[in-house]
Amino acid sequence: MRTAVALMFFLSGFTGLVYQVLWVRRFTHVMGSGSVSVSVVIAAFMGGLFLGAVLLTRVLGRCRDELRWYAVLEGVIGCWGLLFVWSFPHLASVYAWLAGGDGSGVTGLAAKATFSTLLMLLPTAAMGATLPLMVQYVVGRQDRGFGDAIGLLYAVNTAGGALGALVAGFLLIEFLGVDRSLSLAATTNLVVALSAWWLSSSDCGEKAETSAPASNEGEWLIPSLLAAAFASGFAAIGCEVLWTRGLKFIIQSSTYSYALIVGIFLVGLGSGAAIYKRWLTTVDHHVLYGRLQMAVAAWVLLTLSLLYGLAPSVWFQEAGLSLVYDGDTHWSLGLFTFALVCCAVLLPPTMMMGALFPALATMYHRQSGQVSAQSVSAVFASNTIGSIVGAIAVGFGLMPWVGIRGSLLLMSAIGLALGWGFLWPARRHRDMLVGGGICAILLLSGMQGSYLLGRGESAADQVLFYDEGLMSTVKVYQRADHLHMSIDGSRIASTARGLRQKEQLVAHIPMLLRPGIEDVLTVGLASGITAHSVSLHEDVRTIDVVELIEPVFEASRYFAAHNGRVAHDPRVRMIHDDVYAWLQARDGDYDAIISDGKLGSLNNANTVLLSREYYELCRQRLHDEGVFVQWVPIITPEAELRAILKTAATSFEHVGLFYFYSSDILIVASPSPIVLDGSHMRQVLTNESVAGQLRQLDLPTAAAVMSCYLGGYRLDDSGLPPNTFDRPYLEFAYLRDWKKGRSIPGGYRARNMEVLVENLAGNDGQTFAAAFPGLAPEVVERVLRIPALEFYGQAMANFRGGSYGRGLMMWWRWKKAVGEALGAGDRSER
């Protein structure tokens, strides 16, 4: 019976974390892809646990048949899970009604968040009641001590949660998808419910727990213990939020990274509870709790040295991260390296935290004289409320206000104060002095380094702007003659040619393809160079710039010499919102949508901008003659590039490709056929500001731009899945494939050049010529198509030989020759 109960509670923890991971993704559909979804799910989760621990336990705690009521609770969770999978797609109209006409504003977002919270309240409340109920069952029916019972159940439930987070992040989402994984979790709950009901029928025990005699040490200790539970919950969740943000600079933001952080955090909690059950139930709990809190406080200070001192060091970058990024090692070694980093930062303090909860609950149980369910309920509720307040206060207040370092110092101070508070009555003054001294030493060593540094960043860089904002850390720094902007250590914008080229091209291509473009949406602000390039076109009437990361607005001002102070242009509207939520709420349509979604080897933050749902939403928000432009780097692994192209082709009626040496592929999509009108392009280039930017990119003529076109999408990618919200293929496949390019001569640049040639060859002469209505088919074949095939063959050879500079000269000569071949009317001075 004991093993069966432990297994059932293990599975309860497993499904609970599977739900949490999957709910975040599912509610992204209605609230956008930003951290709002994460905040809402976690708040609903914690709030439901609190309500279950307080309200349901007060009712069910009086029942004698705890196991049967546990079965009912698991059945409620399972039935709700299946109902959620079936009903959620039908709730789109409800969310649209809640959003109203201004769904992107605070009111609409609050309405959607409130409704989402209510949807999750019933199952999370049921989850919150299970721990107190099962502790009472184990204590009353299995003759186990309170400390032993809560240590066992807390350990197995947390271990199940850790496995659930890891399995969901590493396996379920990729191979089953979100909906099937939710159905699997719900089915598991129903199996647990049936098992618990059957066990309750065969349980012949009639013994019920009686209240324990209350301690005579003083009733004042009871509120003190509950206050300690609140404070420890506040500090624990605060540390989790802060460590997650700090670790992004090392392990970046992949799906695997998130699963590792959550999984290892829970492994530590479960291990600590197991250690408490095995060895610590008989020790002096006041001394134990005080020592553990001081140890946690010391470790929090040590993590400052790890994040600000060790991680940016040359030794760590070369000996550690070079294995992940530069070595010819298997991708799994990179994950293993990241797991070691997470273990070094998270495992020791979370193991201590895992022992703190059962120790505090045991002290409260002895002091209050309440039955087990009431004792666990009181401590669990106080701890949960502390976690809710901590998540809100740290994430929305402390971190943006005093930064990651300052917030960690406060978390350490809370732990130190709690430790002293428990050791002082026990007269453990030596322990207090030793703990305080160790913390003082670690505090001094942890103050090195002014900023968190990402891969490729250096302490020698001149930092001009640094803001640890609500969702991400934004930095602007100068190196040599160029400015760079990074988010959480990943560079997203630069005045150097590599990034500047694609920032300008995505702005100009829509205007070169279609006349009469007036209303434009640019996805992301970054340096502001793209928005500025759009503003150079005089026919443009409005430019909506949607940016999710608020500090980017201020950071872009440091690029004023390069973005023309575009924020002051009266046509420009700066919008702080998630672009998916913005497009869902908007009623009007755009003439052009410029999407500069990032796709990195270990960064999944923008893969939503490469999903079928996002493309379909953009298609709905385009006029019939509108143009959608998406940038994709040529170093993308081949299979993932093909998947992106296929995903776009399933959402738009017409999809074409451009390539610009040496790194930029542009996907252009539209409800209408894609045509390249030379006369219109020449008219656009009469704008000297536009022509000047294109000349700097070795595109001096309309013909030079036309020669970059690779035709409509003509690849046979029937075996590849599209990237969707339910099956986010790119988030997983990219990480596995990105290092395989090292074994390919010329890497993915050369391999993807073969893909582009395949696409161009798949456009027969007549089909390809149809995109150039102003040119005769034989001219298109002779001047554009055949020379393009020849150049791409030479470019593949250059990539394989590493001759990028030579390729750039060939690129310039080719563009100049195309302009001359198509006549003087297409020629402009270089």
C-alpha positions in Angstrom: 0.0 0.0 0.0 2.8 2.4 0.9 4.5 1.9 -2.5 1.2 2.3 -4.4 0.5 5.6 -2.6 4.0 6.9 -3.3 3.6 5.9 -7.0 0.3 7.6 -7.4 1.6 10.8 -5.8 4.6 10.7 -8.0 2.4 10.6 -11.1 0.3 13.5 -9.6 3.5 15.6 -9.5 4.4 14.4 -13.0 1.1 15.5 -14.6 1.1 18.8 -12.7 4.3 20.0 -14.2 3.3 18.7 -17.7 0.2 20.8 -17.4 2.2 23.9 -16.4 4.6 23.6 -19.3 1.9 23.0 -21.8 -0.5 25.6 -20.5 2.1 28.3 -21.2 2.2 27.3 -24.8 -1.6 26.9 -25.2 -2.4 30.3 -23.7 0.1 31.9 -26.0 -2.5 31.6 -28.7 -4.8 34.1 -27.0 -2.4 36.3 -25.1 0.6 36.4 -27.4 4.0 34.9 -27.3 5.4 37.1 -24.6 6.0 36.4 -21.0 2.5 37.5 -20.1 1.4 33.9 -20.8 4.0 32.6 -18.4 3.0 35.0 -15.7 -0.7 34.2 -16.0 -0.2 30.5 -15.9 2.2 30.6 -12.9 -0.1 33.0 -11.0 -3.1 30.8 -11.7 -1.1 27.7 -10.7 0.0 29.2 -7.4 -3.4 30.8 -6.7 -5.2 27.5 -7.3 -2.8 25.6 -5.1 -3.4 28.2 -2.3 -7.2 27.9 -2.6 -7.0 24.1 -2.6 -4.7 24.0 0.4 -6.9 26.4 2.4 -10.6 25.9 1.3 -10.8 22.3 0.1 -8.6 20.9 2.9 -10.9 22.5 5.5 -13.8 20.5 4.1 -12.0 17.3 3.2 -9.7 17.3 6.2 -12.7 16.3 8.3 -13.3 13.2 6.2 -12.1 9.8 7.2 -11.8 8.3 3.7 -8.9 10.5 2.5 -7.9 8.1 -0.2 -11.3 8.1 -1.9 -11.5 11.9 -1.8 -8.0 12.0 -3.3 -9.4 9.8 -6.1 -12.2 12.3 -6.7 -9.7 15.2 -6.9 -7.5 13.3 -9.4 -10.7 12.5 -11.4 -11.6 16.2 -11.5 -8.2 17.1 -12.8 -8.3 14.4 -15.5 -11.8 15.2 -16.7 -11.0 18.9 -16.8 -7.8 18.2 -18.8 -9.7 16.3 -21.5 -12.5 19.0 -21.6 -9.8 21.7 -22.0 -8.3 20.0 -25.0 -11.7 19.7 -26.7 -13.1 23.1 -25.8 -10.2 25.4 -26.0 -10.3 25.9 -29.8 -13.9 26.9 -29.5 -13.1 29.7 -27.0 -11.6 32.0 -29.6 -14.8 34.0 -29.9 -14.9 34.4 -26.1 -11.4 35.8 -26.1 -12.2 38.1 -29.1 -15.2 39.4 -27.2 -13.1 40.0 -24.1 -10.4 41.8 -26.1 -12.9 44.2 -27.6 -11.6 46.7 -30.0 -8.4 47.3 -28.1 -7.2 43.8 -27.2 -3.6 44.9 -27.2 -4.3 47.4 -24.4 -4.2 46.9 -20.7 -8.0 46.4 -20.3 -8.3 43.8 -23.0 -5.2 42.0 -21.8 -6.4 42.0 -18.2 -9.8 40.6 -19.3 -8.1 37.7 -21.2 -5.7 37.0 -18.3 -8.6 36.9 -15.8 -10.6 34.5 -17.9 -7.6 32.3 -18.5 -7.0 32.2 -14.7 -10.5 31.2 -14.1 -10.2 28.4 -16.6 -7.2 27.0 -14.6 -8.6 27.6 -11.1 -10.5 24.3 -10.7 -7.8 21.8 -11.6 -5.1 23.8 -9.7 -7.3 24.0 -6.6 -7.7 20.2 -6.8 -3.9 19.8 -7.0 -3.5 22.1 -4.0 -5.7 19.9 -1.8 -3.9 16.6 -2.5 -0.8 17.1 -0.4 -2.5 17.9 2.9 -5.1 15.2 2.3 -2.5 12.5 1.5 -0.3 13.5 4.5 -3.3 13.0 6.8 -4.0 9.6 5.2 -0.4 8.4 5.6 -0.1 9.6 9.2 -3.5 8.3 10.3 -3.8 5.1 8.3 -0.2 3.9 8.0 1.2 4.7 11.4 3.9 7.0 10.2 5.2 10.1 11.9 4.3 13.5 10.5 7.8 14.4 9.5 8.4 11.1 7.8 5.1 11.3 6.0 5.5 14.8 4.7 9.1 14.2 3.8 8.1 11.1 1.7 5.2 12.7 -0.1 6.8 16.0 -0.8 9.9 14.2 -2.1 8.0 11.8 -4.5 5.6 14.5 -5.7 8.5 16.9 -6.4 10.5 14.2 -8.1 7.5 13.5 -10.3 7.2 17.2 -11.1 10.9 17.3 -12.1 10.4 14.3 -14.5 7.3 15.9 -15.9 9.1 19.1 -16.7 12.0 17.3 -18.4 9.8 14.8 -20.3 7.5 17.6 -21.5 10.4 19.8 -22.6 12.5 17.1 -24.2 10.0 14.6 -25.6 6.3 15.2 -25.4 6.0 18.6 -27.2 8.2 17.4 -30.1 6.9 13.9 -30.6 3.2 14.2 -29.5 2.4 17.9 -29.7 0.8 20.0 -27.2 -2.8 18.7 -27.4 -1.9 15.0 -27.4 0.4 15.6 -24.5 -2.4 17.3 -22.6 -4.6 14.3 -23.3 -1.9 12.0 -22.1 -1.6 13.9 -18.8 -5.3 13.9 -18.3 -5.5 10.2 -19.0 -2.8 9.6 -16.4 -4.8 11.5 -13.8 -7.8 9.3 -14.5 -5.7 6.2 -14.1 -4.5 7.5 -10.8 -8.0 8.3 -9.8 -9.3 4.8 -10.6 -6.3 3.3 -8.8 -6.9 5.4 -5.7 -10.6 4.5 -5.7 -9.8 0.8 -5.9 -7.2 1.0 -3.1 -9.7 2.9 -0.9 -12.2 0.1 -1.4 -9.6 -2.5 -0.2 -8.3 -0.4 2.6 -9.7 -1.9 5.8 -8.1 0.5 8.2 -10.5 2.4 10.4 -7.8 4.3 12.2 -8.2 8.1 12.0 -5.6 10.7 13.1 -6.4 12.6 16.3 -5.1 16.0 17.1 -1.6 16.1 18.6 -1.1 17.9 21.9 -0.1 21.5 21.4 3.3 22.6 22.6 3.5 24.9 25.6 6.4 27.0 24.2 4.0 29.9 23.4 1.4 30.6 20.9 3.4 33.5 19.5 5.5 30.9 17.6 2.6 29.8 15.4 2.3 33.1 13.5 6.1 33.3 13.4 6.3 30.0 11.7 3.7 31.0 9.1 5.6 34.2 8.5 8.8 32.2 7.9 6.9 30.0 5.4 5.8 33.1 3.6 9.3 34.7 3.5 11.0 31.4 2.4 8.4 31.0 -0.4 9.0 34.6 -1.4 12.8 34.2 -1.5 12.7 30.7 -3.2 10.6 31.8 -6.1 12.5 35.1 -6.3 15.7 33.2 -6.6 14.3 30.9 -9.3 13.2 34.0 -11.4 16.6 35.7 -11.0 18.7 32.6 -11.7 16.7 31.9 -14.8 17.3 35.4 -16.1 21.0 35.2 -15.2 21.5 31.8 -16.7 20.1 32.9 -20.1 23.5 34.6 -20.7 25.2 31.2 -20.5 22.6 28.6 -21.7 20.5 31.0 -23.8 16.8 30.4 -24.3 16.0 27.1 -25.9 13.2 24.8 -25.0 15.7 22.4 -23.5 17.3 25.2 -21.4 13.9 26.0 -19.8 13.2 22.4 -19.1 16.6 21.9 -17.6 16.2 24.9 -15.2 12.7 23.8 -14.0 13.7 20.1 -13.9 16.9 20.6 -11.9 15.1 23.1 -9.5 12.5 20.4 -8.7 15.1 17.6 -8.5 16.9 19.7 -5.8 13.6 20.2 -3.9 12.7 16.5 -4.1 16.2 15.4 -3.1 16.2 17.8 -0.1 12.9 16.4 1.1 14.2 12.8 0.7 17.3 13.7 2.7 15.2 15.2 5.4 13.0 12.1 5.6 16.0 9.8 5.8 18.3 11.6 8.2 16.9 14.8 9.6 13.5 14.1 11.2 15.0 13.6 14.7 17.3 16.6 14.9 16.6 19.9 16.5 14.4 21.5 13.9 14.9 25.1 14.9 18.7 24.8 14.6 18.3 22.8 11.4 16.1 25.4 9.8 18.3 28.3 10.8 21.5 26.6 9.5 19.8 25.7 6.2 18.5 29.2 5.7 22.0 30.7 6.3 23.5 28.1 3.9 21.0 29.1 1.2 21.8 32.8 1.8 25.5 32.1 1.3 24.9 30.1 -1.9 22.8 32.9 -3.3 25.8 35.2 -2.8 28.1 32.7 -4.3 26.0 32.6 -7.5 26.9 36.3 -7.9 30.5 35.3 -8.4 29.5 32.5 -10.8 27.3 34.8 -13.0 29.3 38.0 -12.9 32.8 36.6 -12.4 33.3 33.1 -13.6 30.9 32.9 -16.5 32.4 35.9 -18.4 36.0 34.8 -17.7 38.2 33.8 -20.6 38.8 30.4 -19.0 35.1 29.6 -18.8 34.4 30.8 -22.3 37.3 28.8 -23.8 37.2 25.7 -21.7 33.4 25.5 -21.3 31.3 27.3 -23.9 33.8 26.7 -26.8 32.9 23.0 -26.5 29.3 24.0 -27.2 29.8 26.5 -30.0 33.2 25.9 -31.6 34.1 22.3 -31.1 33.2 19.4 -33.4 31.3 17.7 -30.6 27.9 16.2 -30.6 25.0 18.5 -29.8 24.2 16.4 -26.7 27.5 17.4 -25.1 26.3 21.0 -25.3 23.2 20.1 -23.4 25.3 18.1 -20.9 27.5 21.2 -20.4 24.4 23.4 -19.8 23.0 20.8 -17.4 26.3 20.9 -15.4 26.1 24.7 -15.3 22.5 24.5 -14.0 23.4 21.9 -11.5 26.3 24.0 -10.2 24.1 27.0 -9.7 20.7 25.5 -8.7 21.2 22.0 -7.2 22.9 22.8 -3.8 20.5 25.6 -2.8 17.4 23.8 -4.0 18.3 20.7 -2.0 18.5 22.9 1.1 15.2 24.5 0.2 13.7 21.0 -0.3 14.4 20.2 3.4 13.2 23.5 4.6 9.5 23.0 3.8 9.0 19.6 5.6 11.1 20.9 8.6 9.0 24.0 9.0 5.7 22.0 8.5 6.9 19.6 11.3 7.6 22.5 13.7 4.2 24.0 13.0 2.5 20.6 13.5 4.2 20.1 16.8 3.5 23.6 18.0 -0.2 23.9 16.8 -1.5 20.5 17.8 -3.6 20.4 14.7 -4.3 17.3 12.6 -1.9 16.7 9.7 -4.1 18.0 7.0 -4.6 21.3 8.8 -0.9 21.7 9.6 0.2 21.0 6.1 -2.6 23.2 4.7 -1.6 26.2 6.8 2.2 26.0 6.0 1.6 25.2 2.4 -0.8 28.1 2.0 1.5 30.6 3.6 4.4 29.3 1.5 2.4 29.5 -1.7 1.2 33.0 -1.0 4.8 34.0 -0.4 5.7 32.4 -3.8 3.0 34.4 -5.6 4.0 37.7 -4.0 7.7 36.9 -4.7 7.1 36.1 -8.3 5.2 39.4 -8.8 7.5 41.5 -6.6 10.7 40.2 -8.1 9.7 39.9 -11.7 7.7 43.1 -12.0 9.3 45.3 -9.4 12.6 44.5 -7.9 14.4 43.2 -11.0 13.6 46.2 -13.2 14.3 48.5 -10.3 17.5 47.3 -8.6 18.6 44.7 -11.2 19.5 41.0 -10.9 22.4 41.5 -8.6 20.5 43.8 -6.2 17.6 41.5 -6.1 19.8 38.5 -5.3 21.3 40.4 -2.5 17.9 41.0 -1.1 17.0 37.3 -1.4 20.2 36.5 0.5 19.4 39.0 3.2 16.0 37.4 3.7 17.6 34.0 4.1 20.2 35.3 6.5 17.5 37.1 8.6 15.4 33.9 8.8 18.5 31.9 9.8 19.4 34.3 12.6 15.7 34.4 13.6 15.7 30.7 14.3 19.2 30.4 15.7 18.9 33.3 18.2 16.3 31.6 20.5 18.3 28.4 20.3 21.4 30.4 21.6 23.5 29.3 18.6 25.4 32.5 18.5 28.6 30.9 17.1 26.5 29.6 14.1 25.2 33.1 13.6 28.7 34.6 13.5 30.1 31.9 11.3 27.2 32.2 8.8 27.3 36.0 8.8 31.1 36.0 8.3 30.9 33.6 5.3 28.1 35.7 3.8 30.3 38.8 4.2 33.2 37.2 2.4 31.0 36.0 -0.4 29.4 39.4 -0.7 32.7 41.1 -1.3 33.8 38.5 -3.9 30.4 38.7 -5.6 30.7 42.4 -6.4 33.2 41.9 -9.3 32.0 42.7 -12.8 29.5 45.4 -13.6 27.4 43.6 -16.3 26.3 40.1 -17.3 28.2 39.2 -20.5 26.9 36.9 -23.3 28.8 34.8 -25.8 31.2 37.0 -27.8 30.9 40.0 -25.5 33.9 41.3 -23.7 34.6 43.3 -20.5 36.6 45.6 -22.8 33.5 46.7 -24.7 32.3 50.2 -24.0 28.8 49.7 -22.6 26.6 52.7 -23.4 23.2 51.3 -22.2 22.3 48.5 -19.9 18.8 47.7 -18.6 17.7 44.6 -16.8 14.1 45.1 -17.8 10.9 43.2 -17.1 11.4 40.4 -19.6 15.0 40.7 -20.8 18.3 42.4 -20.3 19.1 44.9 -23.1 22.6 46.2 -23.8 24.1 48.6 -26.2 27.9 48.6 -26.5 30.6 49.9 -28.8 33.4 47.9 -30.2 35.9 49.5 -32.5 33.8 51.7 -34.9 30.5 49.9 -34.6 27.6 49.9 -32.3 25.9 46.6 -31.2 22.7 45.7 -29.4 22.1 42.5 -27.5 19.2 41.0 -25.6 20.1 38.5 -22.9 23.6 38.3 -24.4 22.5 37.5 -28.0 23.4 40.2 -30.5 20.3 41.3 -32.5 21.4 44.5 -34.2 24.6 46.2 -35.3 25.9 49.0 -37.5 28.4 46.6 -39.0 27.5 45.5 -42.5 26.4 41.9 -41.7 23.4 42.8 -39.6 22.8 46.2 -41.1 22.4 44.7 -44.6 19.4 42.6 -43.7 17.9 45.3 -41.5 17.8 47.6 -44.6 16.9 45.0 -47.2 13.8 43.8 -45.4 12.6 47.4 -45.4 13.2 48.1 -49.1 12.1 44.9 -50.8 8.4 45.4 -50.2 8.5 48.9 -51.7 10.4 47.7 -54.7 7.9 44.9 -55.4 4.6 46.8 -54.9 3.6 50.4 -55.7 1.2 52.2 -53.4 2.4 50.8 -50.1 1.2 53.1 -47.4 0.6 51.2 -44.2 3.5 49.2 -42.9 4.1 47.0 -39.9 7.6 46.3 -38.8 8.0 43.4 -36.2 10.6 44.5 -33.7 12.4 47.8 -33.3 16.0 46.8 -32.4 18.3 49.5 -33.6 15.5 51.3 -35.5 17.5 51.0 -38.8 14.7 49.0 -40.5 12.0 51.4 -39.5 14.2 54.3 -40.7 14.7 52.6 -44.0 10.9 52.2 -44.4 10.4 55.9 -43.6 12.7 56.9 -46.5 9.9 55.9 -48.9 7.8 59.0 -49.2 4.5 57.2 -50.1 4.4 55.4 -46.8 1.7 57.0 -44.6 1.9 55.0 -41.4 4.6 52.8 -39.8 3.6 50.6 -36.8 6.6 49.3 -34.9 5.7 46.6 -32.5 8.3 45.8 -29.9 7.9 43.4 -27.0 11.0 44.3 -24.9 10.4 47.8 -23.4 14.0 48.8 -22.8 14.7 48.5 -26.6 12.8 51.7 -27.2 15.3 53.7 -25.1 18.3 51.6 -26.3 17.5 52.4 -30.0 18.2 56.1 -29.2 21.9 55.3 -29.1 21.6 54.4 -32.9 20.2 57.9 -33.7 23.0 58.6 -36.2 22.0 55.5 -38.1 18.2 55.4 -37.7 17.5 59.1 -38.4 15.7 59.5 -35.0 12.9 57.6 -36.6 10.9 57.6 -33.3 10.3 61.3 -33.9 8.8 60.8 -37.4 5.1 61.7 -37.1 4.2 58.7 -39.3 5.8 56.2 -36.9 3.8 54.7 -34.0 5.9 52.9 -31.4 3.8 50.0 -29.9 4.9 48.1 -26.8 3.2 44.7 -27.3 3.6 41.2 -28.5 3.1 41.1 -32.2 0.9 38.0 -32.2 -1.5 39.7 -29.7 -1.3 42.9 -31.7 -2.3 41.3 -34.9 -5.1 39.4 -33.3 -6.6 42.5 -31.9 -6.1 44.8 -34.9 -9.1 45.4 -37.2 -7.4 47.1 -40.2 -5.0 45.6 -42.8 -1.5 46.4 -43.8 0.1 46.9 -47.2 3.4 45.4 -45.9 4.5 43.3 -42.9 8.2 43.2 -42.3 9.1 40.3 -40.0 12.6 40.1 -38.7 12.2 37.0 -36.6 15.4 35.6 -35.1 16.3 32.0 -35.4 19.4 30.9 -33.4 21.0 27.6 -32.5 20.0 27.9 -28.9 17.4 30.6 -28.9 13.7 29.8 -29.4 12.4 33.2 -28.4 11.2 34.1 -31.9 10.4 30.7 -33.4 6.7 31.7 -33.0 7.4 34.2 -35.8 8.2 31.2 -38.0 5.0 29.2 -37.3 2.1 28.5 -39.5 -0.3 30.2 -37.1 1.7 33.4 -37.2 2.0 33.3 -41.0 -1.8 32.7 -41.4 -2.5 35.6 -39.0 -0.2 37.9 -41.1 -2.0 36.7 -44.2 -5.3 37.7 -42.7 -3.9 41.2 -41.9 -2.6 41.9 -45.4 -4.4 43.6 -48.2 -4.9 41.5 -51.3 -1.9 43.2 -52.9 0.1 43.3 -49.7 3.5 41.9 -49.2 5.0 39.9 -46.3 8.8 39.7 -45.9 10.6 37.3 -43.6 14.4 37.2 -43.1 16.1 33.8 -42.7 19.9 33.4 -42.2 21.6 31.2 -44.8 23.5 29.4 -42.0 20.1 27.8 -40.9 20.4 24.0 -41.1 19.1 22.7 -44.4 16.1 20.7 -43.1 15.0 23.6 -40.9 15.3 26.1 -43.9 13.1 23.8 -45.9 10.6 23.5 -43.1 10.4 27.3 -42.8 9.8 27.6 -46.5 7.2 24.9 -46.5 5.4 26.5 -43.5 5.2 29.8 -45.3 4.0 28.1 -48.5 1.1 26.5 -46.6 -0.1 29.9 -45.4 0.3 32.2 -48.4 -0.9 31.7 -52.0 2.3 33.0 -53.5 5.8 32.6 -52.0 9.1 33.7 -53.5 12.8 33.8 -52.5 15.5 36.4 -52.7 19.2 35.9 -51.8 21.7 38.6 -51.0 25.3 37.6 -50.6 26.6 36.4 -48.3 24.2 35.6 -45.5 20.6 36.7 -46.2 17.6 34.9 -47.5 14.4 36.8 -47.8 11.0 35.1 -48.0 8.5 37.2 -49.8 4.8 36.1 -49.7 1.6 37.6 -50.8 -2.0 36.8 -51.7 -1.3 38.1 -55.2 1.4 36.9 -57.7 4.9 38.2 -57.0 6.1 40.4 -59.9 9.3 42.4 -60.3 8.4 45.5 -62.4 11.6 47.2 -63.6 10.0 50.5 -64.3 8.5 50.7 -60.8 11.8 49.8 -59.3 13.6 52.5 -61.2 11.0 55.0 -60.0 11.7 53.9 -56.4 15.4 54.4 -57.0 14.9 58.0 -58.0 14.7 58.6 -54.2 18.4 59.2 -53.5 18.1 58.2 -49.9 16.8 54.8 -50.9 19.3 54.4 -53.8 22.2 55.5 -51.5 21.5 52.7 -49.0 21.2 50.1 -51.8 24.4 51.2 -53.4 26.2 50.6 -50.1 24.8 47.0 -50.3 26.2 46.6 -53.8 22.8 46.9 -55.4 23.2 50.0 -57.6 20.4 49.3 -60.1 16.9 47.9 -60.3 18.4 45.1 -62.4 20.8 44.2 -59.6 17.9 43.8 -57.3 15.9 41.7 -59.8 18.9 39.4 -60.3 18.6 38.4 -56.6 15.2 36.8 -57.2 15.2 33.0 -57.1 11.6 32.5 -58.3 8.6 31.1 -56.6 8.8 28.3 -54.0 9.3 25.1 -56.0 10.9 22.7 -53.5 9.7 19.1 -52.9 9.5 19.2 -49.1 6.6 16.8 -48.7 8.4 14.8 -46.0 8.9 17.7 -43.7 6.4 18.9 -41.1 5.4 22.5 -40.9 6.3 24.5 -37.8 3.2 25.0 -35.7 2.2 26.0 -32.2 1.1 22.4 -31.5 4.2 20.8 -33.0 7.1 23.4 -32.8 9.4 21.4 -35.0 12.1 24.2 -35.3 12.7 24.5 -31.6 14.0 20.9 -31.4 15.4 20.1 -34.8 17.5 23.2 -35.0 19.4 22.4 -31.8 20.1 18.9 -33.0 21.2 19.9 -36.5 23.1 23.1 -36.2 26.5 21.6 -35.4 26.2 19.0 -38.2 27.2 21.8 -40.6 30.7 21.5 -39.4 31.0 18.2 -41.1 29.8 19.6 -44.4 32.4 21.3 -46.7 31.5 25.0 -46.6 28.9 24.4 -43.9 25.3 25.2 -44.3 26.1 28.2 -46.4 27.2 25.9 -49.2 24.5 23.3 -48.5 21.7 25.9 -48.6 23.2 27.4 -51.7 22.4 24.1 -53.3 18.8 24.4 -52.0 18.5 27.9 -53.6 19.8 26.5 -56.9 17.3 23.7 -56.6 14.5 26.2 -56.2 15.7 28.3 -59.1 16.1 25.3 -61.3 12.6 24.2 -60.4 11.2 27.4 -61.9 11.2 26.7 -65.7 12.0 29.5 -68.0 8.4 30.5 -68.8 7.4 30.4 -65.1 10.4 32.4 -64.0 10.0 35.0 -66.8 6.4 35.6 -65.8 7.7 37.4 -62.7 9.4 40.0 -64.9 6.5 41.5 -67.0 8.7 44.2 -68.5 11.3 41.9 -69.9 11.2 39.4 -72.8 11.5 35.8 -71.7 14.7 35.2 -73.6 16.3 38.3 -71.9 15.2 37.0 -68.5 16.8 33.6 -69.3 20.0 35.0 -70.8 20.6 37.9 -68.4 19.1 36.8 -65.1 18.5 33.1 -64.7 21.5 31.5 -66.4 24.1 34.0 -64.8 22.4 33.5 -61.5 22.9 29.7 -61.7 26.6 30.3 -62.6 27.2 32.7 -59.8 25.6 30.4 -57.2 27.8 27.6 -58.4 30.9 29.8 -57.9 29.6 31.0 -54.5 29.3 27.4 -53.3 33.0 26.9 -54.2 33.9 30.1 -52.4 32.0 29.0 -49.3 33.8 25.6 -49.3 37.1 27.4 -49.6 36.3 30.2 -47.1 36.8 32.9 -49.7 34.1 35.3 -48.6 35.9 38.4 -49.7 36.5 37.0 -53.2 32.8 36.1 -53.4 31.8 39.7 -52.5 33.9 41.1 -55.4 32.2 38.6 -57.7 28.8 39.6 -56.3 29.5 43.3 -57.1 30.8 42.6 -60.6 27.8 40.4 -61.4 25.3 43.1 -60.2 27.1 45.7 -62.3 27.1 43.5 -65.4 23.4 42.8 -65.0 22.6 46.5 -64.9 24.7 47.1 -68.0 23.1 44.2 -69.9 19.6 45.5 -69.3 20.4 49.0 -70.7 21.4 52.5 -69.7 17.9 53.2 -68.4 18.5 51.0 -65.5 22.0 52.3 -64.7 22.8 54.6 -61.7 26.1 55.9 -60.5 27.8 53.8 -57.9 
